[in-house]
Amino acid sequence: MTTAQEAEHLHDRPDWNCRICGGAWPCSDARAKLLYEYRAFPSLLRIYMSNQMYEALEDMAVDEPVNLYERFLAWA
């Protein structure tokens, strides 16, 4: 009998897309997992996602400012 590990929906740098589904990270699966993991400490989720947002902003190195708030924080 074999067991298969569930694939984690993690970001891939520098584009910050999901390694599994290819969508913009955090994808819906990643959001659901993060909400579950941080369910007892929602303020820590917002701190973690704020840090991720600023790292993504540095990695993306775009010419004009990108509003990543909706992507990284609004749902949390």
C-alpha positions in Angstrom: 0.0 0.0 0.0 1.4 3.4 -0.9 0.5 6.8 0.4 0.5 9.9 -1.8 1.3 13.2 -0.2 -1.0 16.1 -1.1 0.8 18.5 -3.3 1.3 21.9 -1.7 0.2 25.0 -3.5 3.4 27.1 -3.0 4.6 30.1 -4.9 7.4 30.0 -7.4 9.8 32.9 -7.6 10.2 35.3 -9.2 6.7 35.4 -10.8 4.8 34.3 -7.7 2.6 31.8 -9.5 1.5 28.6 -7.9 3.8 25.6 -8.6 0.9 23.2 -8.8 -2.0 25.0 -10.7 0.0 27.9 -12.3 -2.5 30.5 -11.0 -1.5 33.7 -9.2 -0.3 32.8 -5.7 -2.0 32.5 -3.3 -4.4 30.5 -5.4 -7.7 29.4 -4.0 -6.3 26.2 -2.7 -3.4 28.0 -1.0 -5.8 30.5 0.5 -8.0 27.8 1.9 -5.0 26.0 3.5 -3.7 29.2 4.9 -7.0 30.2 6.4 -7.3 26.8 8.0 -3.7 26.8 9.3 -4.0 30.3 10.8 -7.7 29.9 12.0 -6.7 30.5 15.6 -4.4 33.5 14.8 -5.9 35.5 11.9 -3.7 38.5 12.8 -0.6 36.3 12.2 -1.9 35.3 8.8 -2.2 39.0 7.8 1.4 39.6 9.1 2.7 36.6 7.1 0.8 37.6 4.0 2.1 41.3 4.3 5.6 40.0 4.3 4.9 37.7 1.3 3.4 40.7 -0.6 6.5 42.8 -0.1 8.8 40.0 -1.1 6.7 39.5 -4.3 6.8 43.2 -5.0 10.6 43.1 -4.9 10.8 39.9 -7.0 8.5 41.2 -9.7 10.6 44.3 -10.3 7.9 46.1 -12.4 8.3 49.6 -13.8 5.0 50.8 -12.4 3.5 50.1 -8.9 1.4 47.0 -8.7 -1.5 46.8 -6.3 -1.0 43.5 -4.7 -3.3 44.2 -1.8 -6.3 42.3 -3.2 -4.1 39.3 -4.1 -2.3 39.0 -0.8 -4.3 40.6 1.9 -7.9 41.5 1.1 -9.1 37.9 1.4 -7.4 37.3 4.7 
